[in-house]
């Protein structure tokens, strides 16, 4: 059984280690414990890992955040994976830093990457992990905030939160959405 896990972010060294690239960071964590590596393929850097008999196709779209739906739609079709086995990992300004929330559907919440995915897939019913990045910015500086580096205080707990997000992704593939939400949401 195959699953598609898409971590959202922007390609390029200038975006490495920024809040907006947390989806890429979680996928890097998933790959770090395997023999897999990301390879540049159509619309994404792609890796495949095995977990308890399941194949996890991991993609980091190269289409930039605001066109993420193009890569996700392509890989769902190319790998013949139903949308029920899609998991998107993204940053979320509405959640305090480090808060992790898994949902099986929902609005884009003002997130351009999620908006494009919903528009491209024609539905909002797909699993997602929302990684809280906080909203410590002044009016009009949201773009600078999401594209900025983590603070020293955030870095102190960031690795642990990334590992937990990776565990949530594995749980989704192994135990399903409802059990994973029950195990991790609000913790």
C-alpha positions in Angstrom: 0.0 0.0 0.0 1.4 3.4 -1.0 1.0 6.8 0.7 2.0 10.3 -0.6 3.4 12.6 2.0 4.0 16.1 0.8 6.0 18.6 2.8 5.4 22.1 1.8 8.2 24.7 1.4 10.2 26.7 -1.1 13.3 25.4 -2.9 16.6 27.1 -2.8 19.3 27.7 -0.1 17.9 31.1 0.9 14.7 29.3 2.2 16.5 26.6 4.2 15.8 26.8 7.9 12.8 29.2 7.5 9.5 28.8 9.2 7.7 28.3 5.8 9.9 25.3 5.0 8.9 23.2 8.0 7.2 20.7 5.7 10.6 20.0 4.0 12.3 19.7 7.4 9.8 17.0 8.5 10.4 15.0 5.3 14.1 15.3 5.9 13.6 13.8 9.3 11.6 10.9 7.8 14.4 10.2 5.3 17.2 10.5 7.8 16.4 7.2 9.5 16.4 5.3 6.2 18.7 4.6 3.3 16.7 6.8 0.9 17.7 10.1 -0.5 15.8 12.8 -2.3 16.2 12.9 -6.1 15.0 15.7 -8.3 12.1 14.4 -10.4 9.2 16.0 -12.1 7.8 18.9 -10.0 9.5 17.7 -6.8 12.4 16.3 -4.9 11.2 12.7 -4.3 12.2 9.9 -2.0 10.6 6.5 -1.1 10.8 4.8 2.2 9.3 1.6 3.6 7.6 1.5 7.0 6.0 -1.6 8.4 5.1 -3.0 4.9 3.9 0.4 3.5 5.6 2.5 0.8 5.8 6.1 1.6 6.4 8.4 -1.4 7.8 11.7 0.0 7.8 14.8 -2.1 9.1 18.3 -1.6 7.5 20.3 -4.4 9.8 22.4 -6.5 6.8 24.5 -7.8 7.2 26.9 -4.8 4.6 27.1 -2.1 1.9 28.9 -4.0 1.7 26.2 -6.7 2.1 23.1 -4.5 -1.1 21.5 -5.9 0.6 21.0 -9.2 3.2 18.7 -7.8 0.8 16.9 -5.4 -1.7 16.2 -8.2 1.0 15.0 -10.5 2.4 12.5 -8.0 -1.0 11.3 -6.8 -1.7 10.3 -10.4 1.8 9.1 -11.3 1.9 6.8 -8.3 -1.8 5.9 -8.5 -2.4 6.9 -4.9 -5.9 7.9 -3.8 -6.4 11.2 -2.1 -7.4 9.3 1.1 -3.7 8.3 1.4 -2.4 11.8 0.9 -0.8 13.7 3.9 0.3 17.3 3.6 2.7 18.9 6.2 2.6 22.7 6.4 3.3 25.6 8.6 0.5 27.4 10.3 0.5 31.0 11.6 -2.7 30.5 13.6 -1.1 28.0 15.9 1.4 28.9 18.6 5.0 27.7 17.9 5.4 24.0 18.1 1.7 23.2 18.3 0.9 20.2 16.0 -2.5 19.5 14.7 -3.7 16.8 12.4 -6.9 17.1 10.5 -8.7 15.1 7.7 -10.1 18.1 6.0 -10.5 21.8 6.3 -10.1 25.2 4.7 -6.9 26.7 3.6 -6.8 29.0 6.6 -5.3 31.7 4.5 -2.3 29.5 3.5 -1.6 29.9 -0.2 0.0 26.5 -0.6 -3.1 24.8 0.9 -5.4 27.0 -1.2 -3.7 25.9 -4.4 -3.9 22.2 -3.4 -7.6 22.5 -2.6 -8.2 24.3 -5.9 -6.1 21.8 -7.9 -7.6 18.7 -6.3 -11.1 20.2 -6.3 -11.6 19.3 -2.7 -10.5 20.1 0.8 -10.8 16.5 2.2 -7.3 15.4 2.6 -5.2 14.8 5.7 -2.8 17.5 6.9 -0.4 18.2 9.7 -0.4 21.8 10.6 2.9 22.8 12.4 2.4 26.0 14.5 4.9 28.7 13.7 3.3 31.4 15.8 2.4 34.9 14.7 5.1 37.1 16.4 5.1 39.8 13.7 3.8 43.3 13.2 1.1 44.2 10.8 2.2 44.0 7.2 5.3 41.9 7.9 3.8 38.4 7.6 5.8 37.4 4.5 9.1 38.5 6.2 8.1 36.5 9.3 7.3 33.2 7.5 10.5 33.5 5.4 12.7 34.3 8.4 14.9 31.9 10.4 13.9 30.4 13.7 14.8 32.2 16.9 17.3 30.7 19.3 14.4 30.0 21.7 12.5 28.2 19.0 15.5 26.2 17.9 15.8 24.8 21.5 12.7 22.6 20.9 12.4 22.6 17.1 14.1 19.2 16.6 11.8 17.5 19.1 8.7 18.9 17.4 10.0 17.9 14.0 10.5 14.3 15.2 7.0 14.3 16.7 5.6 15.5 13.3 7.5 12.7 11.6 6.0 10.2 14.1 2.5 11.6 13.3 3.1 11.0 9.6 4.2 7.4 10.2 1.1 6.9 12.5 -1.2 8.2 9.7 0.2 5.6 7.3 0.2 2.8 9.8 -2.8 3.4 12.1 -5.0 5.8 10.1 -6.2 9.3 10.5 -8.5 9.0 13.5 -6.2 6.9 15.7 -3.3 9.2 14.9 -5.3 12.3 15.7 -6.4 10.8 19.0 -2.8 9.9 19.9 -1.2 13.3 19.1 -3.7 16.2 18.8 -3.7 18.3 22.0 -0.5 16.7 23.3 
